[in-house]
Amino acid sequence: MADTPTANSQNRKSFWDKPFGRMTLYILVLVVVAAAGAALFGNGEEGWEGFIFLAGLALAGLVVLYAIAAGETAGRTLRNTVARNAMPAPAELGYAAMDVFPDPVVITDRRGGVRWGNEAYRALAKAAGSFGQSFGLPTIDRLWSGAGGGDGAVYRLARSAAKGETGCELLPPLPLSDGETRQYRLEAKRQDDELILWRLAPVSGEDSATSVSLADWSQHAPVGLFSLRANGEIAMGNSTLRAWLGLAEGEAFPALDKILAGDAARTVLRSRGGEGLARIDTRLRARDGIESPITIVIEWAAGEKPVGRGVIYGLSATGAPPGVAQAMTPASSAGRTLDDMFASAPFGVVRLDGADPESAIIEDVNPALVQLTEGKAVPGVKFCDIFQWEDGRTAQDTFAFAMTGSSEPAEACLAAEKPVYVHLAFAPSRGGKRVAYIIDVTSWKDLERQFSQANKMQAVGQLAGGVAHDFNNLLTAVRLNTDELLNRHPVGDPDYGELQSINQTVARAAGLVKKLLAFSRKQTFRTETLDVGDMLSEVSVLLRQIVEETVKLDIVHGRNMPLIKADKGQLETAIINLAANARDAMRDQGGGELIIRTKSVKDEDVTRAGAPSVRDGDWVAIEVEDQGHGMDEATLSKIFEPFFTTKEAGKGTGLGLATVYGIVKQSGGFLFADSEVGKGTTFTIYLPGYQPTEEETVELAEAEVAKTAEPAPADLSGKGRILLVEDEDAVRNIAAKTLAKRGYDVVEACDGEEAFEILEDTPEGFDLLISDVVMPGLDGPGLLEKARDMLTETRIVFISGYAAEQFSKTLSEEQDISFLPKPFTLTQLAEKVKEELTAAAAAQD
């Protein structure tokens, strides 16, 4: 710290310490001694006259010595008084802030000596006529010397402050030199072991209504004030600093290295060994992670536990860092920063120092843009540097397009940790400067991408549904004709292998179409009441065949599981797909454990998992957990998209999880995936519980009994009248030909209208109606509704590769209707016909 007057007075030598002073002292002492000796013992001729002369000379020497000693003592006292009352430079820590405080403020030591006073106190001392009566600022009791010395208030408050208490007393009215009289309330607060802070608050007129305490003012000063321990802990800080850091009242301040960027905290702590004030330029990590350039000025107090007192200010007119400056700018400072309207705007506003944005420097910026750029957009930064250019865009083209005033927005991307997409617009240039408006459209862009993805998925679903019917008709025709050829070319025939290859290809194609339909949720669902535990037990045999020997399969059944309403075959398909994916994930690391776990959960648990609009009641959770390599977030976000796969080309269609997702959603449930690289993946299916009616309970019991019944005979021939309705000629012809060979009387119809006419013309009716679902004109469900009175004794079988949603609902509600999905084999067709006619005969008996 620079030499203060106190230090100079201590270092200044006294008169006696100087060589001339010592020589003068010696001469005077010698004269006094010589004169006194001559006067007493001399026998000069002068007699008494000589004695008187020599005694007078000795006395004069003594007087001179006393005068010099008294002058030296007075000078030392004077120098100490000046040193005590000397005012530190107002730039010192804390004084700069208090110097502009509207109320008089003075700092004294515990002995009452004035150490510093602000501008208001100096003006009051001058108005009271006390300035200049001493070598420094007058004390408070001296100011009130004409008013009773303050009636002892200064003494009482000084004693309270010495005890660490904050006191306040009303002083008598103070007469001023201009005839005015003022009255103040005196407050005292101890600052440390040596200093006391005094504040004179006016208590009358307009000043009393607007007066605030010094503590309140320091808390809300336009700069950050704090005290720092030697270990880097912030002991105290004002409300302004709390607001910058986003801390609640009473919340502890973080360590210095948590709020300063880089090695700035270490630099601040190292300044403890220096002298005077230390200034460090750095960046402050303020609220929401925004970094802003700041300046720290700190002074360290000596002692066993050194404490630093610091002030933080920024580059704005208010002293606050950019990003919070505008919010703290008083109304009187309008014009020094952006207008209040733009300072609180929810979009970015920036003023440039030039008309060309490509080379312009940011002159001013509002808080919204500072936050969008994570603290990068601050005054002094080149405007072009706050963007990152991608997709072939350049700064020159983007800025030029934004300044054309086109109705189409100019798109850009801010340089942040996560891309922030914005629309950019410029106001016309004024005075060689330009203002830019930056609107965050990141959420809008995300929504646009999601909408585009949803449209693509919908297009895939529509495409699958549109072609499934015709494609499955073609596959059915190929398969039925191939089966017919296989009857002529049995095992051992040279053509048997090629015919089987055709059938396998048809099966693969049918499986692919089935997956597309499942993803688009257009496959035909026939829901039934299921017990998840029984379903898993039945499918476990197939699961053990799917997983490899290196994979251990463990099925854990939950207790008190509610029943569900779902399509058993589709749900089994979903479980098998998840198991196959788990097997592939563990294959690369030599195997692992596959756990399929069921449990009963509440609707609150499903909501916590992230499901929207969850139905009240009990739910069933099916977890499929593997110990595979896991997935990162990027992969996890795409796993349910069709055709997305991490497998090599030719080893996966990418439709497995898309199929599972479609099946679960069509069952009214939810599907979630939780994965971590190196730790495996867990898929969780949530399905709503179902409470069956009494009739359904009876049907479930009958179904359990039917499981133990003897299998159907292998003889697929029979008798009965069958109406076959199919718009695809190839399918209808081969199906009718096959059934006729097995002894059935088959009548063909190419569409629903022709079938209705046949029913009207055939009063004896038919034993069985086999109808396609999707046909031009009158479709299968429409035929059933229109001719229901003529089909009361007729068994019905619908065949289709794709069924509309309303048919799936009809199929689930009317359990007497059977369904045979395309493509099917001749054997499957014959078995279904035999089964239905046998059931009809049993019902008649």
HULIN-V612397 format. One record per backbone hydrogen bond with DSSP energy under -0.5 kcal/mol. CO is the residue of the C=O (numbers start at 1). NH is the residue of the N-H. If there is no record, write none. Layout:
# HULIN-V612397
((CO,NH) (CO,NH))
This chain:
# HULIN-V612397
((4,8) (5,9) (6,10) (7,11) (8,12) (14,17) (14,18) (15,18) (18,22) (19,23) (20,24) (21,25) (22,26) (23,27) (24,28) (25,29) (26,30) (27,31) (28,32) (29,33) (30,34) (31,35) (32,36) (33,37) (34,38) (35,39) (36,40) (37,41) (38,42) (44,47) (46,49) (47,51) (48,52) (49,53) (50,54) (51,55) (52,56) (53,57) (54,58) (55,59) (56,60) (57,61) (58,62) (59,63) (60,64) (61,65) (62,66) (63,67) (64,68) (65,69) (66,70) (67,71) (68,72) (69,73) (70,74) (71,75) (72,76) (73,77) (74,78) (75,79) (76,80) (77,81) (78,82) (79,83) (80,84) (81,85) (82,86) (83,86) (85,137) (89,92) (92,95) (92,96) (94,98) (95,99) (97,100) (98,101) (99,119) (104,200) (105,118) (106,198) (107,115) (107,116) (108,196) (109,112) (113,109) (115,88) (116,107) (118,122) (119,123) (120,124) (121,125) (122,126) (123,127) (124,128) (125,130) (125,131) (126,129) (127,177) (130,133) (139,143) (140,144) (142,145) (144,147) (144,149) (144,150) (145,148) (147,150) (148,151) (150,153) (152,156) (153,157) (154,158) (155,159) (156,160) (157,161) (158,162) (159,163) (160,165) (161,164) (165,167) (167,188) (169,171) (169,186) (173,175) (174,182) (176,179) (180,176) (182,174) (183,203) (184,171) (184,186) (185,201) (186,169) (187,199) (188,167) (189,197) (194,110) (195,191) (195,192) (196,108) (196,198) (197,189) (198,106) (199,187) (199,201) (200,104) (200,202) (201,185) (204,207) (204,208) (205,208) (205,209) (206,210) (207,211) (213,217) (214,218) (215,219) (216,220) (218,221) (219,240) (223,225) (224,312) (225,238) (226,310) (227,235) (227,236) (228,308) (229,232) (232,256) (233,229) (233,235) (236,227) (238,242) (239,243) (240,244) (241,245) (242,246) (242,247) (244,287) (248,251) (255,258) (255,259) (256,259) (256,260) (259,285) (261,264) (263,267) (264,268) (265,269) (266,270) (267,271) (268,271) (269,272) (270,273) (271,274) (278,298) (280,282) (280,296) (282,294) (283,261) (284,286) (284,292) (286,289) (287,290) (290,286) (290,292) (292,284) (294,282) (295,313) (296,280) (297,311) (298,278) (299,309) (301,307) (303,306) (304,306) (306,230) (307,301) (308,228) (308,310) (309,299) (310,226) (311,297) (312,224) (313,295) (316,319) (319,314) (320,316) (321,324) (321,325) (324,328) (325,328) (325,329) (326,329) (330,333) (331,334) (333,336) (337,335) (339,343) (340,344) (342,345) (343,367) (348,438) (349,366) (350,352) (350,436) (351,363) (351,364) (352,434) (354,434) (355,357) (356,359) (356,360) (360,383) (361,353) (362,380) (364,351) (366,369) (366,370) (367,371) (368,372) (369,373) (370,375) (371,374) (373,376) (374,291) (376,378) (378,381) (381,362) (382,385) (383,386) (384,387) (386,415) (390,393) (394,398) (395,399) (396,400) (397,401) (398,402) (399,403) (401,404) (401,406) (402,405) (402,426) (409,411) (410,424) (412,422) (413,388) (414,416) (414,420) (419,421) (420,414) (421,441) (422,412) (423,439) (424,410) (425,437) (430,433) (433,430) (434,352) (435,427) (436,350) (437,425) (438,348) (439,423) (441,445) (442,446) (443,447) (444,448) (445,449) (446,450) (447,451) (448,452) (449,453) (450,454) (451,455) (452,456) (453,457) (454,458) (455,459) (456,460) (457,461) (458,462) (459,463) (460,464) (461,465) (462,466) (463,467) (464,468) (465,469) (467,471) (468,472) (469,473) (470,474) (471,475) (472,476) (473,477) (474,478) (475,479) (476,480) (477,481) (478,482) (479,483) (480,484) (481,485) (482,486) (483,487) (484,488) (485,488) (485,489) (490,493) (493,496) (495,499) (496,500) (497,501) (498,502) (499,503) (500,504) (501,505) (502,506) (503,507) (504,508) (505,509) (506,510) (507,511) (508,512) (509,513) (510,514) (511,515) (512,516) (513,517) (514,518) (515,519) (516,520) (517,522) (517,523) (518,521) (522,803) (523,525) (528,566) (530,532) (530,564) (531,535) (532,536) (533,537) (534,538) (535,539) (536,540) (538,541) (539,543) (540,544) (541,545) (542,546) (543,547) (548,551) (550,552) (550,592) (551,553) (552,554) (552,594) (554,556) (554,596) (555,557) (556,598) (563,690) (564,530) (564,566) (566,528) (566,568) (567,571) (568,572) (569,573) (570,574) (571,575) (572,576) (573,577) (574,578) (575,579) (576,580) (577,581) (578,582) (579,583) (580,584) (581,585) (582,586) (583,587) (584,588) (585,629) (586,589) (586,591) (587,590) (592,552) (593,595) (594,554) (594,596) (595,597) (595,625) (596,556) (597,623) (599,621) (601,619) (602,605) (602,606) (603,607) (604,608) (605,609) (606,611) (607,610) (617,603) (618,689) (619,601) (620,687) (621,599) (621,623) (622,685) (623,597) (623,625) (624,683) (625,595) (629,678) (632,636) (633,637) (635,638) (635,639) (636,639) (638,641) (641,644) (643,645) (648,651) (654,643) (654,644) (655,659) (656,660) (657,661) (658,662) (659,663) (660,664) (661,665) (662,666) (663,667) (664,669) (665,668) (670,686) (672,684) (674,682) (676,679) (676,680) (680,676) (681,626) (682,674) (683,624) (684,672) (684,686) (685,622) (685,687) (686,670) (687,620) (688,565) (690,563) (690,692) (693,697) (694,698) (695,699) (696,700) (697,701) (698,702) (699,703) (700,704) (701,705) (702,706) (703,707) (705,708) (706,709) (714,716) (720,722) (720,745) (721,767) (721,768) (722,724) (722,747) (723,725) (723,770) (724,726) (724,749) (725,772) (727,729) (728,732) (729,733) (730,734) (731,735) (732,736) (733,737) (734,738) (735,739) (736,740) (737,741) (738,742) (739,744) (740,743) (742,718) (744,746) (745,722) (747,724) (749,726) (751,755) (752,756) (753,757) (754,758) (755,759) (756,760) (757,761) (758,762) (759,762) (761,763) (762,765) (767,795) (768,723) (768,770) (769,771) (769,797) (770,725) (771,799) (773,775) (773,780) (776,778) (777,779) (778,752) (779,783) (780,784) (781,785) (782,786) (783,787) (785,788) (787,790) (788,791) (791,794) (795,769) (796,818) (797,771) (798,820) (799,773) (800,822) (804,808) (805,809) (806,810) (807,811) (808,812) (809,813) (810,814) (813,815) (814,817) (818,798) (820,800) (825,829) (826,830) (827,831) (828,832) (829,833) (830,834) (831,835) (832,836) (833,837) (834,838) (835,839) (836,840) (837,841) (838,842) (839,843) (840,844) (841,845))
